[in-house]
Amino acid sequence: MNKASRDTLLRAVETGDPGVLRTKSTVHRTGVELGNHVTEAGAAMFRQWAVDGDTATLRTNSLSVIAKLPEQNNADLVDHGFPCSAQR
């Protein structure tokens, strides 16, 4: 992921548009890149999508980004808050 595509994706995320994250699985490095540059507004969207995302891919991609963020509330979501897919 280059800087321009990362920045474009993060701007879309901040406005509530997950774009390709809804349908395409990402690699570990993408989660690291997004996690290293996401704003609080973007992180809030990823936290929301990790629980309420409309596709399993979006929920998984969001959780991947959140797992790379500091703060206890992010760790708690990764550790305890992710719903079982069987409940969907």
N, C-alpha and C positions, 0 to 999 in steps of 0.2 A: 504494500500500500504506500503510495507516495504522499507527500505532504498535502498536495492540492486535493487529492481524492479523500484523504482523511478529514481535512478541514471542511470539505463540502458535505460529507456524510455527517459530521458532528453538528454542523449548522442545521441540517435537516432534522436530526435527532432532537435538538433543542426546541424545535417547533412542533414536535410530535409525529414526525414522519420517519419511520424506521427504514424506509427504502428497501434496499437489497437485504438488509438484516432480517427481514420478514421471511424470505424464501431461500436464501443461500447460506449454508453453513460456513463459518469462518475458521481460520486457523488460529492457533495460540498467539502468534505474533500480532494478528489483527486486534485481538482483545487487549494485548499489552499496549499497542499503539493508541487505541481508543482510550483506554484507561489512563494512560499517561497525559492525555490532552483534553479530556472531557471537562466541561464546566459543571458547576453544581446543578444547573438546569438540565443539562444532558444526563448527569448521573441520576437525577430524580426520574427522568423518563425511563432509563434502563432499569431502575428499581421497580417502577410500575409495570413495565413490560415483563420483567422476570416472573411476576406473579400473574398478571392479567393479559399478557400478550396473546394475540389471536391465532398464532401458530406455534407449534412446538419449537420450530427453528428460531423464531423471534425470542421465545422464552429462554432457550439455551444460549443464544448469542448474547442476550442481555446479562444472563447470569455469568457468562464468561468475562464480560467487561467488569461487572461488579466485583467479581472475585479478585480482581487486580487492584481494587481501590482500598485505601486505608479507611479507618473509622470502624467502630464497633457495630454500628447499625448495618453496615454492609456485610460484615462477617456474620452477623446474626441471621441475615436474610439468606446468605449462602448456606449456612449451617442448618437452619431450622425452618425458614419461611417459605421455601420453594415447594409449591403444592405437588403432590403426586399426580402424574399424568392420568392415572386411573380415575381420578376424581373429575376429570374434564369430560 
